[in-house]
Amino acid sequence: MAKFTLIQNPTFKADVMLPTVGGEPVKVGFTFKYRDRTELADLYAEWGDRHKALGLKSEEVGLKQFTALLIDLQVEQLKAIVVGWDGDEELTDENLRILVSSISATPSAVLGAYSDAFSKARLGNS
């Protein structure tokens, strides 16, 4: 029987199905930073505010600059939650930027897997 403890591990692992162009998604193991409910709320509120501000800017800055600003935000989001991955390349700021810049659905896949891990915990790890 598993032993229960109130203190969560500082990191946890989850698989992410990363999209590929012209092929099937690839399953990659990620190690994420654990955050408690208050930390998650703060993080998500900050991201929400930044997305709103970015959306308001989109028409005035043009598509190219908007895309650059969105990539910057998504790199920061992944840096806030990802502490490792099972990839051939090392987890660095530059490689996170390459990952985020590769396919527009990639950041959503990683962020979704992070969020899903907390949802599954809430629902009993089903």
C-alpha positions in Angstrom: 0.0 0.0 0.0 1.3 3.5 -0.9 2.3 5.6 2.0 0.6 9.0 2.1 2.4 12.2 2.8 1.2 15.8 3.0 4.3 17.1 1.3 4.4 16.8 -2.4 7.5 16.0 -4.4 9.1 19.1 -5.8 9.0 17.7 -9.3 6.8 15.2 -11.2 7.0 13.5 -14.6 4.4 13.4 -17.3 4.4 12.4 -20.9 3.6 15.0 -23.5 2.5 14.3 -27.1 4.5 16.8 -29.1 3.1 17.6 -32.5 5.2 17.0 -35.6 4.7 18.4 -39.1 3.5 15.7 -41.5 3.7 13.0 -38.9 2.3 11.5 -35.8 2.8 13.2 -32.4 5.8 12.0 -30.5 5.6 11.1 -26.8 8.3 12.9 -24.8 8.7 12.6 -21.0 8.9 15.9 -19.2 9.8 16.7 -15.6 7.7 19.5 -14.2 8.0 21.7 -11.2 5.3 21.1 -8.6 3.4 24.2 -7.4 0.7 24.3 -4.8 -2.8 25.8 -5.5 -1.8 29.3 -4.5 1.3 29.3 -6.6 -0.7 27.9 -9.5 -3.4 30.6 -9.2 -0.7 33.3 -9.1 1.0 31.9 -12.1 -2.1 31.4 -14.2 -3.4 34.9 -13.2 -0.1 36.5 -14.4 -0.3 34.5 -17.7 -3.9 35.5 -18.2 -3.1 39.2 -17.7 -0.2 38.9 -20.1 -2.3 37.2 -22.7 -5.0 39.8 -22.5 -2.4 42.6 -22.8 -0.8 40.8 -25.8 -4.2 40.4 -27.4 -4.9 44.1 -27.2 -1.5 44.8 -28.8 -1.9 42.3 -31.7 -3.5 44.7 -34.1 -1.2 47.6 -33.4 2.1 45.7 -33.6 1.5 43.5 -36.6 1.7 39.7 -37.0 5.4 39.4 -37.0 6.0 41.3 -33.8 2.9 39.8 -32.2 4.3 36.3 -32.9 7.7 37.2 -31.5 6.0 38.6 -28.3 3.9 35.4 -28.0 6.9 33.2 -28.4 8.7 35.2 -25.7 5.7 34.7 -23.3 5.5 31.0 -24.1 9.2 30.4 -23.5 8.8 32.1 -20.1 5.7 29.9 -19.3 7.6 26.8 -20.1 10.7 28.0 -18.1 8.3 28.4 -15.1 7.2 24.8 -15.1 9.7 22.6 -17.0 12.8 21.3 -15.2 13.8 18.5 -17.5 12.8 16.4 -20.6 13.7 13.1 -22.2 15.2 14.6 -25.3 18.5 14.3 -27.1 19.1 18.0 -26.6 19.8 19.6 -23.2 17.1 21.7 -21.6 18.4 25.3 -22.1 16.7 28.6 -22.8 17.8 28.4 -26.4 16.4 24.9 -26.9 13.1 25.9 -25.2 12.9 28.8 -27.7 13.5 26.3 -30.6 10.8 24.0 -29.2 8.2 26.9 -28.8 9.1 28.3 -32.2 8.8 25.0 -34.0 5.0 24.4 -34.2 2.4 26.7 -32.7 0.6 23.8 -31.0 3.7 22.7 -29.1 3.5 25.1 -26.1 -0.2 24.3 -25.6 0.7 20.6 -25.6 3.2 21.1 -22.8 1.1 23.5 -20.8 -1.9 21.1 -21.2 0.0 18.1 -19.9 1.1 20.1 -16.9 -2.5 21.2 -16.2 -3.8 17.7 -16.8 -1.4 16.2 -14.2 -3.1 18.4 -11.6 -6.6 17.6 -12.9 -5.8 13.8 -12.7 -4.6 14.3 -9.1 -7.8 16.0 -8.3 -9.9 13.3 -10.0 -8.0 10.4 -8.3 -5.2 9.7 -10.8 -7.5 8.0 -13.3 
